[in-house]
Amino acid sequence: MAVTELSVAEKLKQLYDLQLIDSEIDEISILKGELPMEVSDLEDEIAGLETRKGRLQNNIESMESDLAKHKTNIKEAEALIAKYEKQMDNVKNNREYDALSKELEMQRLEIQLSEKRSREGGVQLTAKKETLKNTELRLKAKQGALTEKKVELEKIIAKTEKEEEKLKKQSTKAKKGIEDRLMKSYNKLRGAYRNGVAVATVQRDSCGGCFNQVPPQVQLEIAGRKKIIACEHCGRILVDENILESLPAE
């Protein structure tokens, strides 16, 4: 029994059917492809923020320890001043008086220095704590976003796995009915463009792939479905918007 040769209109419909199936597969791939990247980026950001948080906490602990030392130094100096002042009441000669005076002066300077460092350290500590607070807020927000993205990704995977498998089977089946020459052109065009569109409809007098204008005469030829016509700008196979409707009688 002789194999019936398909009309150009039927061939175009086959190609466009395949394009619609493959575009759905592309949409799923894009959706799944972006989310894992977003999840990975968030995980990297969180790791960086956690490292920063740990470093800030260590700095704060060190600064608080320094402030405590300054307070201790002040108390010790005050105790020595009280001691030396008491001794001043019992000095026996100028040498002892001068020695105690120098000690008192040194302890008073020690207090001034410790108070200055304590004030400066207090300002720095407040700023560091504010930075820590902001870091913790950012970390919490990123962790929340990560949880949402992971849940979203899991849902998409669960939802699309069966649909993607079904579409791939449909694509394989659709390809079997298309002659090798057209299939090679289709695959070449699919690989040439990021959006994977090899067969485009004419929309608003323009190619649906590159959006360049299609001349009226060419549009009439496309609508006639008597030959396969490619866009003169991008090379995509062009079909009219009604290609999926019932084919005209030959």
Contacts in CASP RR format, 6 or more apart in sequence:
PFRMAT RR
TARGET T0000
AUTHOR 0000-0000-0000
METHOD contacts of the structure
MODEL  1
MAVTELSVAEKLKQLYDLQLIDSEIDEISILKGELPMEVSDLEDEIAGLE
TRKGRLQNNIESMESDLAKHKTNIKEAEALIAKYEKQMDNVKNNREYDAL
SKELEMQRLEIQLSEKRSREGGVQLTAKKETLKNTELRLKAKQGALTEKK
VELEKIIAKTEKEEEKLKKQSTKAKKGIEDRLMKSYNKLRGAYRNGVAVA
TVQRDSCGGCFNQVPPQVQLEIAGRKKIIACEHCGRILVDENILESLPAE
6 14 0 8 1.000
7 225 0 8 1.000
7 247 0 8 1.000
7 250 0 8 1.000
8 225 0 8 1.000
8 226 0 8 1.000
8 227 0 8 1.000
8 228 0 8 1.000
9 224 0 8 1.000
9 225 0 8 1.000
9 226 0 8 1.000
9 247 0 8 1.000
9 248 0 8 1.000
9 250 0 8 1.000
10 247 0 8 1.000
11 178 0 8 1.000
11 179 0 8 1.000
11 182 0 8 1.000
11 228 0 8 1.000
12 199 0 8 1.000
12 225 0 8 1.000
12 228 0 8 1.000
12 237 0 8 1.000
12 239 0 8 1.000
12 243 0 8 1.000
13 243 0 8 1.000
13 244 0 8 1.000
13 247 0 8 1.000
14 174 0 8 1.000
14 177 0 8 1.000
14 178 0 8 1.000
15 178 0 8 1.000
15 182 0 8 1.000
15 186 0 8 1.000
15 198 0 8 1.000
15 199 0 8 1.000
15 237 0 8 1.000
15 239 0 8 1.000
16 199 0 8 1.000
16 201 0 8 1.000
16 239 0 8 1.000
16 243 0 8 1.000
16 244 0 8 1.000
17 174 0 8 1.000
17 244 0 8 1.000
18 171 0 8 1.000
18 174 0 8 1.000
18 175 0 8 1.000
18 178 0 8 1.000
18 186 0 8 1.000
18 199 0 8 1.000
19 186 0 8 1.000
19 197 0 8 1.000
19 198 0 8 1.000
19 199 0 8 1.000
21 167 0 8 1.000
21 170 0 8 1.000
21 171 0 8 1.000
21 174 0 8 1.000
22 171 0 8 1.000
22 190 0 8 1.000
22 196 0 8 1.000
23 196 0 8 1.000
23 197 0 8 1.000
24 167 0 8 1.000
25 164 0 8 1.000
25 167 0 8 1.000
25 168 0 8 1.000
25 171 0 8 1.000
26 195 0 8 1.000
26 196 0 8 1.000
28 160 0 8 1.000
28 163 0 8 1.000
28 164 0 8 1.000
28 167 0 8 1.000
31 156 0 8 1.000
31 160 0 8 1.000
32 153 0 8 1.000
32 156 0 8 1.000
32 157 0 8 1.000
32 160 0 8 1.000
35 149 0 8 1.000
35 152 0 8 1.000
35 153 0 8 1.000
35 156 0 8 1.000
36 153 0 8 1.000
38 149 0 8 1.000
39 146 0 8 1.000
39 149 0 8 1.000
39 150 0 8 1.000
39 153 0 8 1.000
42 142 0 8 1.000
42 145 0 8 1.000
42 146 0 8 1.000
42 149 0 8 1.000
43 146 0 8 1.000
45 142 0 8 1.000
46 139 0 8 1.000
46 142 0 8 1.000
46 143 0 8 1.000
46 146 0 8 1.000
49 135 0 8 1.000
49 138 0 8 1.000
49 139 0 8 1.000
49 142 0 8 1.000
50 139 0 8 1.000
52 135 0 8 1.000
53 132 0 8 1.000
53 135 0 8 1.000
53 136 0 8 1.000
53 139 0 8 1.000
56 128 0 8 1.000
56 131 0 8 1.000
56 132 0 8 1.000
56 135 0 8 1.000
57 132 0 8 1.000
59 128 0 8 1.000
60 125 0 8 1.000
60 128 0 8 1.000
60 129 0 8 1.000
60 132 0 8 1.000
63 121 0 8 1.000
63 122 0 8 1.000
63 124 0 8 1.000
63 125 0 8 1.000
63 128 0 8 1.000
64 125 0 8 1.000
66 117 0 8 1.000
66 121 0 8 1.000
67 118 0 8 1.000
67 121 0 8 1.000
67 122 0 8 1.000
67 125 0 8 1.000
70 114 0 8 1.000
70 115 0 8 1.000
70 117 0 8 1.000
70 118 0 8 1.000
71 114 0 8 1.000
71 118 0 8 1.000
73 110 0 8 1.000
73 111 0 8 1.000
73 114 0 8 1.000
74 110 0 8 1.000
74 111 0 8 1.000
74 114 0 8 1.000
74 115 0 8 1.000
74 118 0 8 1.000
77 107 0 8 1.000
77 108 0 8 1.000
77 110 0 8 1.000
77 111 0 8 1.000
77 114 0 8 1.000
78 107 0 8 1.000
78 111 0 8 1.000
80 103 0 8 1.000
80 107 0 8 1.000
81 104 0 8 1.000
81 107 0 8 1.000
81 108 0 8 1.000
81 111 0 8 1.000
84 100 0 8 1.000
84 103 0 8 1.000
84 104 0 8 1.000
84 107 0 8 1.000
85 104 0 8 1.000
87 100 0 8 1.000
88 97 0 8 1.000
88 100 0 8 1.000
88 101 0 8 1.000
88 104 0 8 1.000
91 97 0 8 1.000
91 100 0 8 1.000
175 183 0 8 1.000
178 186 0 8 1.000
182 228 0 8 1.000
185 198 0 8 1.000
185 237 0 8 1.000
186 198 0 8 1.000
186 199 0 8 1.000
186 237 0 8 1.000
187 198 0 8 1.000
188 198 0 8 1.000
189 196 0 8 1.000
189 197 0 8 1.000
189 198 0 8 1.000
189 199 0 8 1.000
189 235 0 8 1.000
189 236 0 8 1.000
189 237 0 8 1.000
190 196 0 8 1.000
190 197 0 8 1.000
190 198 0 8 1.000
193 209 0 8 1.000
193 234 0 8 1.000
193 236 0 8 1.000
195 209 0 8 1.000
197 208 0 8 1.000
197 209 0 8 1.000
197 236 0 8 1.000
198 236 0 8 1.000
198 237 0 8 1.000
199 236 0 8 1.000
199 237 0 8 1.000
199 238 0 8 1.000
199 239 0 8 1.000
200 207 0 8 1.000
200 208 0 8 1.000
200 209 0 8 1.000
200 210 0 8 1.000
200 231 0 8 1.000
200 236 0 8 1.000
200 237 0 8 1.000
200 238 0 8 1.000
200 239 0 8 1.000
201 208 0 8 1.000
201 238 0 8 1.000
201 239 0 8 1.000
201 240 0 8 1.000
201 241 0 8 1.000
201 243 0 8 1.000
202 208 0 8 1.000
202 214 0 8 1.000
202 219 0 8 1.000
202 222 0 8 1.000
202 238 0 8 1.000
202 239 0 8 1.000
202 240 0 8 1.000
202 241 0 8 1.000
203 241 0 8 1.000
205 213 0 8 1.000
205 214 0 8 1.000
205 216 0 8 1.000
205 219 0 8 1.000
206 212 0 8 1.000
206 213 0 8 1.000
206 214 0 8 1.000
207 213 0 8 1.000
207 214 0 8 1.000
207 231 0 8 1.000
207 233 0 8 1.000
207 234 0 8 1.000
207 236 0 8 1.000
207 238 0 8 1.000
208 236 0 8 1.000
209 231 0 8 1.000
209 234 0 8 1.000
209 236 0 8 1.000
210 231 0 8 1.000
210 233 0 8 1.000
210 234 0 8 1.000
210 236 0 8 1.000
212 231 0 8 1.000
212 232 0 8 1.000
212 233 0 8 1.000
212 234 0 8 1.000
214 222 0 8 1.000
214 231 0 8 1.000
214 238 0 8 1.000
218 229 0 8 1.000
218 232 0 8 1.000
218 238 0 8 1.000
219 240 0 8 1.000
221 227 0 8 1.000
221 229 0 8 1.000
222 229 0 8 1.000
222 238 0 8 1.000
222 239 0 8 1.000
222 240 0 8 1.000
223 240 0 8 1.000
223 242 0 8 1.000
224 240 0 8 1.000
224 248 0 8 1.000
225 239 0 8 1.000
225 240 0 8 1.000
225 243 0 8 1.000
225 247 0 8 1.000
225 248 0 8 1.000
228 237 0 8 1.000
229 237 0 8 1.000
229 238 0 8 1.000
230 236 0 8 1.000
230 237 0 8 1.000
230 238 0 8 1.000
231 237 0 8 1.000
231 238 0 8 1.000
END
